[in-house]
Amino acid sequence: MIKRPKKKLGNLFNNDKFVLLFSVFASVVLWLFMVSTNTEDFPHAIENVPVNITLSEAAQKDGLKVFSPTNSTATVYIKGNSLIVNQIQASDLEVVAPLASTITSPGTYPVNLVAQKVGTLNNFEVVSTSPSQAIVSVDRYKEKTFPIECDIKYKSNYQSNPSYFVGSPVLSVDTVNISGPEKDISQISKVMIQYEISDTLTENKSFTSDLILYDTNGNKLSGSRLKMSDTKVDVTIPVLFRKVVPLNIGFTNKPEGLLLSPEQVTISPSNIEIAGPKNVLDALTDITLTPLDFTGISPMKNTFNVPVSLPTGCKNLSNTSNASVTLNLGDLKTRDMTVSNFTIKNLAADKTASIYTKSLSVTVVGPEIELSKLTENNLVAQIDMAGKENFTGHTEMPVTISISNSVSSWVYGSYMANIGINQK
């Protein structure tokens, strides 16, 4: 095997080309080292120095405010002793715009940016600032609340399901507060959400939508300088099952022997269309109206407007808030009678009662044959002290009048009696 002679490193310097390249490389490295360490002749860059643009006190009292640039920074170049310069940080400097103090009205102004020292170390020279200029936007601050409008569209040839009702969108918030430059606020005409529905809705539809700002011409606004209390809203479109249900009526204080046939009770309308969760409507056979109290019913007072109340989560598609209920009382008559028999119940054991009302004139309603047989002994006025067991003194209390030896008659109207309660 033939051994090749090893080249010594020192022999490379006998090569003119190598020496030339090495010299250039060494010069560049040396220059870079000198530039990085020689802060007396070569400026040193301090990045991310905060830019503070301040208006005069008079301008601020007038409501003026700088809206841009905000939260911006600049690069400041400084020179000086390297021991000092290398200690300088962005917090030791700030960039200001001296001419900003001369601004007295809203507008856009070009201003020069100047760096100044704010730290304890000041034995260095500020050479320049980058950028050296800024465009300052000044305006008055304004806040305004806008209602959020909905622009819900359906795709072309959308087919709805007739068994379901699609309600109005429900937003997580109904209004948005927008603040910023007065000029920008004045351009806002409306705030909207936009969405397109493509699928046939048979259940609630929920989504999140961006708020979009529009001017009076229908053009979108960027709102880049505005602050909004909300930029997105959650939207739910309620989808409810539809059903037609009959209306029904119940009664309180109805005589046990009084029978009312369906033909004697007329409800108008007799049914309504409602929308609600399918499981709720599947179990719903009718809507029972608020019961009528027979003490308020007589042959002369037999028609009533009764509120229509729906189960929770249901909507009245018929927009019928009240139903008219008419009772055909047939041959029932009225008779004026006097009640002089009073009783008290639920009186506390340590109390005594005195009834100062000796008699009441009342109207009794019922079949003529029953009314003709009644005497004052058949009427009893009862006073219930439940809930007032601790009361002492004089007061007026409602009475409930019952009729004995009668199954189809009742007392029409409400009555009061004066009583006195004393401690034993």
C-alpha positions in Angstrom: 0.0 0.0 0.0 1.2 3.4 -1.0 1.0 6.0 1.9 0.0 9.5 0.8 1.8 12.3 2.6 -0.4 14.3 5.1 -0.9 18.0 4.4 0.0 20.2 7.2 -2.4 23.1 8.2 0.6 25.4 8.0 1.1 24.6 4.4 -2.3 26.1 3.5 -1.0 29.6 4.2 1.5 29.0 1.4 -1.5 29.0 -0.9 -2.2 32.6 -2.1 -5.9 31.9 -2.8 -6.5 30.5 0.7 -4.6 33.4 2.3 -6.8 35.9 0.3 -10.1 34.2 1.4 -9.0 33.9 5.0 -8.1 37.5 5.1 -11.5 38.6 3.8 -13.3 36.4 6.3 -11.2 37.6 9.2 -11.8 41.2 8.2 -15.6 40.7 8.2 -15.6 38.9 11.5 -13.5 41.6 13.0 -15.7 44.4 11.6 -18.8 42.7 13.0 -17.2 42.4 16.4 -16.1 46.1 16.3 -19.6 47.2 15.2 -21.3 45.2 18.0 -19.0 46.4 20.7 -18.1 49.9 19.6 -21.2 51.8 20.7 -19.2 55.1 20.6 -19.2 55.2 16.8 -21.9 52.7 15.8 -25.5 53.2 17.1 -27.0 50.5 19.2 -30.7 49.6 18.5 -33.2 49.5 21.4 -36.4 47.8 20.2 -40.0 47.9 21.5 -39.7 51.4 23.0 -43.3 52.5 23.9 -44.8 55.4 21.9 -46.7 57.8 24.1 -48.7 60.5 22.3 -50.3 63.0 24.7 -52.7 65.8 23.9 -52.8 69.1 25.8 -54.8 69.2 29.0 -57.2 71.7 27.4 -57.8 69.3 24.5 -58.4 66.4 26.9 -60.9 68.5 28.8 -62.6 69.2 25.5 -63.2 65.5 25.1 -60.4 64.8 22.6 -58.6 61.5 22.6 -55.9 59.8 20.5 -57.4 56.8 18.9 -54.4 55.8 16.8 -51.7 54.9 17.0 -52.2 53.1 20.3 -50.1 50.5 22.1 -47.4 51.1 19.4 -43.6 50.8 19.8 -40.5 52.1 18.0 -36.9 51.3 17.7 -34.4 53.9 19.1 -30.8 54.1 18.1 -28.3 55.3 20.8 -24.6 55.8 21.1 -22.2 56.1 24.0 -20.0 54.2 26.4 -20.6 50.5 25.8 -20.8 49.9 29.6 -23.7 52.3 29.7 -25.3 51.6 26.4 -25.4 47.8 26.9 -27.5 48.4 30.1 -30.1 50.5 28.4 -33.5 48.8 28.1 -36.8 49.8 26.4 -38.2 51.0 29.7 -35.4 53.5 30.0 -36.7 55.4 26.9 -40.0 56.6 25.5 -41.0 58.0 22.2 -43.2 61.1 22.2 -44.8 63.5 19.6 -44.2 67.1 20.9 -46.5 68.6 18.3 -49.4 66.6 19.6 -49.9 69.1 22.3 -50.9 71.7 19.6 -53.8 69.7 18.4 -57.2 71.3 19.3 -59.8 69.6 17.1 -60.7 66.2 15.7 -58.7 65.1 12.6 -55.7 63.2 11.3 -52.3 64.8 11.8 -48.7 63.8 10.8 -46.3 64.3 13.7 -42.6 63.7 14.3 -41.6 61.1 16.8 -38.8 61.9 19.2 -37.1 59.6 21.7 -36.3 60.8 25.2 -34.7 59.4 28.3 -36.8 58.3 31.2 -34.5 56.0 33.2 -31.8 56.7 35.8 -29.1 56.0 33.2 -28.7 59.0 30.9 -25.0 59.1 29.9 -25.7 58.2 26.3 -26.8 59.9 23.1 -30.1 59.3 21.2 -29.2 59.2 17.5 -32.5 58.5 15.8 -36.0 56.9 16.0 -37.6 54.4 13.6 -40.2 55.2 12.6 -39.5 58.9 12.8 -43.1 60.0 12.0 -46.7 58.8 12.8 -50.1 59.7 11.6 -52.2 60.6 14.6 -56.0 60.2 14.6 -57.8 62.4 17.1 -61.5 62.5 17.9 -64.0 62.8 20.7 -65.0 59.7 22.6 -68.5 58.5 22.3 -70.6 55.5 23.4 -73.9 54.3 21.9 -76.1 51.2 22.4 -77.6 49.6 19.3 -80.3 46.9 19.1 -79.1 43.8 17.3 -81.2 43.0 14.2 -81.5 39.6 12.6 -81.1 38.8 8.9 -82.0 35.2 8.8 -82.4 33.9 5.2 -83.5 30.6 3.8 -81.8 28.9 0.9 -83.5 28.9 -2.5 -86.3 26.3 -2.8 -86.4 25.8 1.0 -89.2 23.5 2.0 -90.8 23.9 5.5 -92.4 21.2 7.5 -96.1 22.2 8.1 -96.2 20.2 11.3 -93.7 22.6 12.9 -93.7 26.3 13.8 -90.4 28.2 13.4 -90.3 31.0 16.0 -88.3 34.3 16.1 -84.6 34.1 16.8 -83.6 34.4 20.5 -80.3 36.1 21.0 -78.0 35.7 24.0 -77.9 39.6 24.1 -80.4 41.9 22.4 -78.2 45.0 22.4 -74.5 45.9 22.0 -72.7 48.9 23.4 -70.1 50.4 21.0 -67.6 53.0 22.0 -64.8 54.8 20.1 -64.2 57.9 17.9 -67.3 60.0 17.5 -66.9 60.0 13.7 -66.9 56.3 13.6 -69.9 55.9 15.9 -71.9 58.4 13.8 -71.4 56.2 10.7 -73.1 53.2 12.2 -76.7 52.8 11.1 -77.4 49.3 12.4 -75.9 46.2 13.9 -76.9 42.8 12.4 -76.3 39.1 12.4 -76.6 37.2 9.2 -77.3 33.5 8.7 -78.7 31.2 6.0 -80.7 28.1 6.8 -80.4 25.2 4.4 -82.0 22.2 6.2 -85.7 21.8 6.9 -86.1 22.7 10.6 -87.8 20.1 12.9 -85.9 21.0 16.1 -84.3 24.1 17.7 -81.5 25.5 15.6 -78.5 27.1 17.5 -75.4 28.8 16.2 -73.0 31.6 16.9 -72.8 34.7 14.7 -70.5 37.6 14.3 -72.0 41.1 14.7 -71.8 43.2 11.5 -71.8 47.0 11.4 -73.6 48.8 8.5 -73.8 52.4 7.5 -77.0 54.1 6.1 -76.2 53.0 2.6 -75.9 49.3 3.6 -72.2 49.2 3.4 -70.2 47.1 5.9 -68.0 49.0 8.4 -64.7 47.6 9.6 -65.0 48.9 13.2 -61.3 48.5 13.7 -61.1 51.5 16.0 -64.2 50.6 17.9 -64.7 48.7 21.1 -67.8 46.5 21.3 -69.3 45.0 24.5 -69.9 41.8 22.3 -68.5 40.9 18.9 -70.5 37.6 18.7 -73.8 36.4 19.9 -75.4 33.0 20.4 -78.6 32.6 18.5 -81.3 30.0 18.9 -84.2 29.6 16.5 -87.0 27.8 18.4 -88.8 25.1 16.4 -92.0 23.9 18.0 -94.6 21.2 17.2 -98.0 22.5 16.2 -101.4 21.2 17.5 -105.0 22.3 17.7 -106.5 21.7 21.2 -110.0 22.3 22.6 -110.6 24.7 25.5 -112.3 23.5 28.6 -113.6 25.3 31.8 -113.9 24.2 35.4 -115.8 25.6 38.3 -115.4 26.3 42.1 -118.2 26.5 44.7 -120.5 24.7 42.2 -123.6 23.1 43.9 -123.2 19.3 43.9 -126.6 18.7 42.5 -126.4 21.3 39.7 -125.7 19.5 36.4 -124.6 21.5 33.4 -124.7 19.8 30.0 -122.1 20.6 27.3 -124.8 22.5 25.5 -125.2 24.8 28.5 -121.5 25.9 28.4 -120.4 27.8 25.4 -116.7 28.7 25.0 -115.6 31.0 22.2 -113.3 30.1 20.6 -113.8 26.4 21.3 -110.2 25.5 20.4 -106.9 27.2 19.6 -103.7 26.3 17.8 -100.6 26.2 19.9 -97.0 25.3 19.4 -94.6 23.6 21.9 -92.3 20.8 22.6 -93.6 17.6 20.9 -93.5 15.5 24.1 -95.6 18.2 25.9 -98.2 18.5 23.1 -98.5 14.7 22.7 -99.7 14.5 26.3 -102.0 17.5 26.0 -105.6 16.8 25.4 -107.1 20.2 26.1 -106.5 23.6 27.7 -108.4 24.1 30.9 -109.2 27.7 31.6 -109.1 29.3 35.0 -112.1 28.0 36.9 -115.2 30.2 37.4 -116.4 30.8 40.9 -120.1 30.2 41.2 -120.4 32.9 43.8 -119.9 35.3 40.8 -122.5 33.6 38.5 -126.2 34.4 38.2 -128.8 34.5 35.5 -127.9 38.2 35.0 -124.2 37.6 35.1 -123.5 34.6 32.9 -120.8 35.6 30.4 -117.1 35.9 31.3 -113.8 36.7 29.7 -111.3 34.1 31.0 -107.5 34.2 30.4 -106.0 31.5 28.3 -102.9 30.0 30.0 -100.6 27.6 28.2 -98.1 25.1 29.5 -94.5 26.4 30.0 -92.6 26.5 26.7 -95.7 26.7 24.5 -96.8 29.5 22.2 -100.4 30.6 21.3 -100.4 30.6 17.5 -104.1 31.8 17.5 -103.1 34.9 19.5 -106.1 34.3 21.7 -105.4 35.7 25.1 -108.9 35.4 26.5 -111.9 33.1 25.8 -115.5 34.1 26.2 -117.5 31.6 28.4 -121.3 31.8 28.5 -123.5 29.7 30.7 -127.0 28.9 29.8 -128.7 28.7 33.2 -132.0 27.7 31.8 -134.9 28.3 34.2 -132.9 29.1 37.2 -134.3 32.0 39.3 -133.1 34.4 42.0 -134.5 35.1 45.4 -133.5 37.8 47.9 -133.1 36.4 51.5 -131.7 37.4 54.9 -128.9 35.6 56.7 -128.9 36.0 60.5 -127.1 32.7 61.5 -123.3 33.3 61.9 -120.6 30.8 62.9 -116.8 31.2 63.4 -114.2 28.5 62.7 -110.5 28.2 63.4 -110.8 30.6 66.4 -107.8 30.3 68.7 -108.5 28.5 71.9 -107.4 31.5 74.0 -109.7 33.9 72.2 -113.4 34.9 72.3 -115.4 36.3 69.3 -118.3 38.8 69.1 -120.2 39.2 65.8 -121.5 42.7 65.4 -123.1 42.2 62.0 -126.5 40.7 62.9 -127.8 40.0 59.4 -127.0 40.2 55.7 -129.2 40.6 52.7 -128.1 38.0 50.1 -129.2 36.8 46.6 -129.8 33.1 46.2 -129.8 31.4 42.8 -131.4 28.1 42.0 -134.3 26.2 40.6 -137.6 27.9 41.5 -138.9 24.8 43.3 -135.9 24.8 45.6 -136.0 28.5 46.2 -139.6 28.4 47.3 -138.9 25.9 50.0 -135.9 27.8 51.6 -136.2 29.6 54.9 -133.7 31.8 56.7 -132.8 28.8 58.8 -131.4 27.1 55.8 -128.7 29.9 55.4 -125.5 29.9 57.5 -122.8 32.6 57.2 -119.4 31.2 58.3 -116.4 33.3 59.2 -113.0 31.6 58.9 -110.2 32.9 61.2 -107.5 30.7 59.7 -104.3 32.7 59.4 -105.5 35.2 62.0 -105.3 33.1 65.1 -103.2 35.8 66.9 -105.4 38.7 66.0 -107.2 40.7 68.7 -109.4 43.7 68.1 -112.2 44.7 65.7 -112.1 43.8 62.0 -114.1 43.0 59.0 -114.0 39.4 57.6 -115.4 37.7 54.5 -118.1 35.2 55.1 -119.0 32.0 53.2 -122.7 31.3 53.0 -123.9 27.7 52.8 -127.4 26.4 52.1 -128.9 23.4 53.7 -131.7 21.2 52.2 -130.7 22.3 48.7 -128.5 20.6 46.1 -128.7 22.9 43.1 -128.8 26.4 44.7 -126.0 28.8 45.7 -125.5 32.4 47.0 -124.5 35.0 44.4 -122.1 37.8 45.5 -119.5 38.4 48.2 -120.3 39.5 51.7 -118.4 40.8 54.8 -119.2 40.8 58.5 -117.8 42.9 61.4 -116.4 41.0 64.4 -114.5 41.6 67.5 -111.8 39.2 68.9 -110.7 39.4 72.5 -108.3 37.6 74.7 -109.9 35.2 77.3 
